[in-house]
Amino acid sequence: MITETAFCDSLVGEQRSSEEQTSRPRTPPGPPRPGRDVPRIQGIGDALAAARTQLDLRVDEAREAINAVLPTAPGSPAALPPVPVEPRLVLEHAHFLLSTYLDSFLAAVFNGDQSVRLPVSGKRLKKVSRRLRDAIEEFVARREPVATLAEVLADGHPGLCPATYERTAAAMLVLAAWDASHMSPTAERTESLLRSVDREGRVRLALFVCPPVDFTQINGERPELYLLDHMHGSVLSRLAGRLRELFRGLECAGVEVELLALIGDTDEDDYLWSGIPVPARLDRLALDARREALIDAVADYLTEEIPGPRGSTHPRVFSGKSLTVQRLSAMAPSTGCQEVYACVLEAPFAYFDQRDLDAEAAIMRGLWGPGSYYDGLPEPDAEALAGIIVRKFATYAMQGRLLREIDPDLVLIQTERPPLLRARMLNVGWDKSGCSPLPTADLFAPEEG
């Protein structure tokens, strides 16, 4: 068995030899990006929404004029068909309104001696036609990146319906604009998005939520109160603005999203209590009740309507139409998850190198400062911290395996720093070989090194 001892030695000053340090190469964060990168177009969601809103407005305006003319129109044209939903079909519908109705109406009104009088004036019909053509032109221009990327997807992944390529392309563009990393596993993300949209008509995203804690409560009469029952001031509250940018962009682009929010409320049991004594008076039943109540607190926080500009409101993070919140403490680890945990605990240097462990040690030491995350807990010594860190790496690997078991096509919205190290930790469980990285979109830019 290993190596907590070996790692501890490095923490307390016994340096590993340079040969030992380099005996295992660092697992790369992912394969090279594909040859055809997805362009980063800031504000793509807003631009698509504005163009669609304008087109819808002009289509409605044109239909109103057409319906006014139809009862007395020469040639008895057919009744108007309903307006479709898909953006591509709305565009076709707009062209149809022009070619089938408005152009012929204008030809009848402006026909010299044989001109006819219609219920809508020629001047009005000209204005309606011009506005609709302008809206079509703007819509085509704004959707050109979507159309181009959809063609690329169709070439590389033939056999799916056009709507799947368009929805996936729109999602990819919004994610690319939001993603702070230039090292996300783009190819895997593309394939996961395509499969989800083809199967369900929506993309499936996952988000780990760090539970709100105040460890200064741990030595009180009710130690379970260290787990707070609200999200205000939490880690999530500091990320809400950036997360809202992502989900708003997807909504504006017409991309349906299913969000799985996983509350990571097992850290204490999975690794922290291994190096710090469990509070003697900790009431496990009371703690579990608070964990359960946190599910509703997270859901309410994510979907709460908050004030926006000019008296409007919007969800704090997510619209809530397809939101599932689960707590890890209520999800019994599968045999596969337990095996992943045991493998990393037994031989962490089979999956990570010393730089990974040292980087995590530096991060965790800072969490015991005044006002920091673990303020109120006794700070572990080097040996205890070594054990905590090995178990933390095993925990993240197990969570990576859990994500794959839930749905191999989930895309993780990665909100932790350092993102590349966190990706390596999760990928050990997602795919032990490291050859098929977990699809992510990163809130933070990648660390150096």
N, C-alpha and C positions, 0 to 999 in steps of 0.2 A: 504494500500500500504505500502511498507516497508522501506525499510531497508537500503536504502542508509544511512539513518540517523543512524540506528543501527551500520552499518559498520563504519560510520564516527566517532561515539563515540569511537570505539575501536582505531581508528587512532589517535585521539587527547587525548587519555589517560584514558578514562573511560572503565575499563576492564569489559568484560562480565563475569558473574559468571561461576564457573567451571561446575555447573550443566547445564547451557545453552550451554557452549562450547561443551559438550559431548552429547547433546541431540540427535544429528543426527550423526550416524556413517559415516565415510569416505567411499565413493563409491570405491570399489576395482578397480584397474586398469584393471582387466580382470580375466578370469578363470584360474585355474592352467594349466600349460603347459601339453600337452598330454604325456602319459606314454612313448611313443617312440619319443624322441627328434630328430630333424633334426640335423645331425652332422655339426659342423662348420669347414669347410675345406678351409683354406685360399688359394687363388689362384686357386680355382676349375675351374673358367671360363677359365683361361689361360691354365691349364692342359688339359681340354677337347678340347680346340681349337688346341693345339699342337698335341695331339693324332689324332684328326680328320684330320689335315693338312697332317700329316705323312701317315695316312691310304689312304687318297685321292691320295697322290703322288704315293704310291706303287700300288694302284689299277690302276692308269693311266699307270704306267710302265708295269704292268702285261698285261693290255689290249693291249698295243702297241705290246708286244711280241706275244701275242695270235693272234692278227690280222695278224701279219707277217707270222705265221705258218698256219693259217686256210686254205688258198687256196690249200695247198699240204698235209694237215694233214691226217694221216690214219684214216679210219672210217668215214670220212666226218662229223665231229661234227657240231652242229647247230651254226648259227651265234650268235655273242655276243648280249645279250640284253642291253638296255641302263642302265646307272648307276642311281640308285634311289637317292632320296634326304634325306630321314629320316636316322638318324645315325644307328638305328637298322637294317634297310634294307641294308644300305651300308655294314655293317658287314656281313650280310647274302650273299651279292653279292661277297664280298672278299672270303668267304669260297667256294662259287660256282665256282669262277674262279680257285681255287686250285683243287677242286674235279672233276670238269667237263673238264678242259682243261690242266692245268699245270701238274698235276700228271700223266695224260695219255700221255702227250707229253714226259715227262721224262722217263716214262716206255718204250716208243717206242725208244727213243734215247739210253737208257742204257739197251739193251735187248740181250746182248751177240752176238751170230752169226746172230741173226735176227734184230739187230739194224738198224734203218733207219736214213737217214740224213735229217734234217729239215732246213729251212731257218735261224733259230736261233740256235746257237750252244747249246750243252748240258750244257756247262759251264755257258753260259749266262742264260739258263732256270733255272739252279740250283740257281744262284744268285738272279734272280727275285723271285723265289718261297720262298727262305729263307727270303728275305727282306719283302715280303708280310706277311709271317707267323709272323715275328717279329713285324710288324706294327699291325697285328691283336691282338697279345698278349698284346702289350702296350695299344691299344685302349680298349680292354676288361678290363684291370686293371684300367685304368683311369675312365672308365664309370661304374665301379662296384658300386660306391655309388648311381649313377643315377638309375641303374637297380634295386638295392635293394630297394630304396625308391619308385620306380615305382610299385614294387610288393606290398609294404605296402599300397600304395594308391589304387591299384586295389582291395586288400582285404577289405579295409574300405569303398570304394566307387565303388562298382561293376557296370558294364554295359557300361563303356566308352571304346573308342578305345585305343589300346596300345600307339599310338602316343600322345594322351592326357596325359596319365600317365607319359610318358617320358619327355615331354616338361614341365609339371608341376613340376616334380621332379627336373629337371635341374634348373628351376626358384627358387624353394624353397631352393636348396643348395646355389645358388649364394646370395639370400637374407639373408639366415642364416649367411653366412660368412661375409657379409657386415654389418648387423644389430648390432649396438652397445649396444642394450638393451637385457637383459635376461628376460624381462617382456612383450615383444610384444605379442599380442593375436594370438598365432601361429595357433590354430585350426581354427579360423575365416579366417585367411590369407590363409590357405590351401584350405578351401572350396571356397573362392572367386577366387583364382587362378585356381582351377579346373573348376569352372563354366565358367570363361572367356576363358580359353583355349579350353574347349569343345565347346563353342558357337562360338568363333571367331578365334581360332587357335593362339591366342596371349594373353599375360597378359596385364591388364589395370592398369596403375599407375597414381597417381595424385601427384602434387607438388604445394604447395603454394609459390608464389614468393613475397617477400617483396619489394615494389616499392622503387626506389632510390630517396632520398629526401635530400634537404639542406634547413632546416627551417630558416637559417639566411637570406634567400631571402624573407621571409614572410612579412617584413615591407618595402620592396622596392616599386618602381613604378609599378612593375608587380609581385604581390604576387604569381601568379600561377607558377612562375618559381621555386618555392620550389620543385615541382615535376620535377626531372631531366629527360632528354631524352636519357640517356645512362646508361648502367649497370656497367661500370668500377668503381671500388671502392665501389660497392653496397654490401649488405649482400650476395646476390647470388654469387658475385665474390669471396667471402671468402669461399664459400662452393663448388665451382665448381670442385676442385680437387677430393674431396671425392665423389661427385655425379658422376663424370666421372668414378671412380672406379666401381661403381655399374652398370652403363649402359654398360661399356666395358665388365664387367664380364658376363652380360646377353647376349650381342652380341657374345662373345666368346663361350658361352655355346649353341649357336644356338637358343636362346629364342627370339621370336618376341615380341616387346613391343609397346604398344600405350601409349603415355604420354600426360596427360592433365595438363598444367601449368596454374594455376589460380593466376592472379595478385591481391593481396589483397589491392586494392586502395580505399577502403571505410572506413578505420579506422577513419579518421578524422570526417567524417559525422556520423559514427555509434557510436563513443564514445568520441573521443578527443574533438570535439568542444562543447560537453556538459559541459565541465569544463573550457574551455579556449575560450575567445571571438574569433569569426570568423573574420579574417582580413576584414576590412571595404571595401577595394578596390579589394577584390578577384573577379576576372572575371570568373564566372562559365563556360561560354562557352569556354573561352580560356583554362581553366583547363581541361575540358572534351576533348578538342582536343589533349592536351598533353597526357591524359590518353589513348586515342585511338592510338596515335603514339607509345606509349610504347609497344603495342602488338607486332609490328614488331621488336622493339628494343630487347625485350626479346627473341623472336624466333631467331633473328639473333645471339644474344649472345650465346644461348644454342647450336646452330648448327654450329657456325663459325669454320672453319678449322684452327687449330693452329699447329705450328711446333712440331714434335715429334722426337724421336731418329733417328739418321742416315739419316737425310734428309726427313723423312716421315712426314705426317700430320695426324691429327685425329680431330674429332669434340670436341669442348671445353667440352661439356657435353653429348649431345644426337645426334644420327645420323640424326634425322629429318625426317625419312621416315614416321612416324605416329605421328606427333606432332601437338597438338592443343593448342593455347594460347588464353585465354579469360580473360577479366577483370571483376571483381565482380561488378564494377560500372555500367556495361552495362547489368547486369542480374537482372531483377526485382525480388525481393523476393516473393516466393509463399506464399499463405495463411498459409501453414504449417510452413514455415520459420518465418513468422511474429508472429505466435502463440508461437513458441519456444522462440523467442526474448522477447515477452511480458511476458511469464511465468517466465523466469529467472529474468527479471527486476522487476517483482512483488514480487517474493519470492526467492531470490538467495540462502537462507539457506535451501531451500527444496532440493537443488541439490549440494551445496558446503558447506564446513565447514569453520570456521574462519581461520584455518591454510592455506587453499587455498587462501583466500583473503589477509591475511597478507603476504604470500609469493609473491603474485603479486604486492602488494604495495611496498615491498622492491625492487623488480625488476624495477618497473616503476620509483621510486625515482632516481635510478641511471641513467636513460635515459636523465636527464636534466643536466648532468655534461658537462663541456667544451669538445667539440669534440664528444659528444654522439649523439644519434639518434635525440633527440628533442632539441638539442642545437639551440638557436634562438627563441624558444617559451617561453612565460612567464610560470614559474613553478606554478602549482596549489597549493592552500592550502589544508589542510587535508580534508576539507569537499568536495571541488571540486574533489580531487583525489579519494575520496570514490565513488562519482558518476561516474567518468570515469571508475573505475575498475568494478563496477557492470555492466555497459554497455559493457565493454570489454568482460566480461564473457558471457553476453547475445549474443554478436556478434559471439563469437567462437561457442557457441551452435547452433546459426543459420547457421553458415558455416558447422557444422557437419551434420545438416539436409540437407543442399544443396548437400553435397557429396552423401548422400544416394539417393536423388532425381535424381541426374545425373546418377548414376549407383551404386546399392548396392554392386557390386562386385569390385569396385575400391579399390586398396590398396594405402594408403597414404604414401608417402615418407616424414616422419616427420623430419623437419630440424630445429625445434625451441627448445629452452631450456626454462624451464625445461620440458623434454618430458612427464613425468607422469602427471604433472599438465595440460599441453596442451591436453593430451589425455582425461583427465576428462572433460575439457571444451568442447571439440568437441563431446564427447560421450553423453553429455546431449541432444544434438540435433540428433545425430545419432540414439540413442535409449534411451529414457528418463529413462527406467528402469535400465539402466546400465548393463543389462544382456547380451548384444550382442555387444561387443566392436568393434569400428572401426578398421579394419585391417590396420596395420601400419608396416613399417620398419623404425627404428630410427637411425638417423645419430649420435646422442649423447647418451652417457650412462645415465641410469636413475639416478635421484637425490636421495639423501638419505632421509629417513623418509616417 
